[in-house]
Amino acid sequence: MKKLIDMFTRERLLQLADENTICRLSLQERIALANLALMLNGPSEIIYQIRKNDGSPEWEQWLEVCADEFYANIKSAGWEYRKLYVLR
């Protein structure tokens, strides 16, 4: 996200925010602003993953599970959990 924000100088953002100024956007600016808006709007999908946290060979592999299984096992000892947010 920082990389997207770094595309715009403070002066450019003020120019874009001014209601009395007509601005043209480059393709890169339009894409960056759309991506920022999508990020602020929230993820389009959440991927739930679990893995054993005991040093076994299975420890290196994350398994995708449904939300019900993810939350059912959230307090189980020996498991590690993560959620991945997909932004489209």
LINBELRA-V784647 format. One record per pair of residues at least 24 apart in sequence whose ideal C-beta (glycine too) atoms are under 7 Angstrom apart, sorted by the first residue. I is the first residue (numbers start at 1). GAP is how many residues later the second one is. Records with the same first field share a line. If there is no record, write none. Layout:
BEGIN
I = GAP, GAP
END
This chain:
BEGIN
1 = 38
4 = 28, 31, 32
7 = 25
38 = 49, 50
39 = 48
43 = 42, 43, 44
44 = 42, 43, 44
45 = 41
46 = 37, 39
47 = 37, 39
48 = 35
49 = 33, 35
50 = 29, 30, 31
51 = 29
52 = 26, 27
53 = 25, 26, 27
54 = 24
END
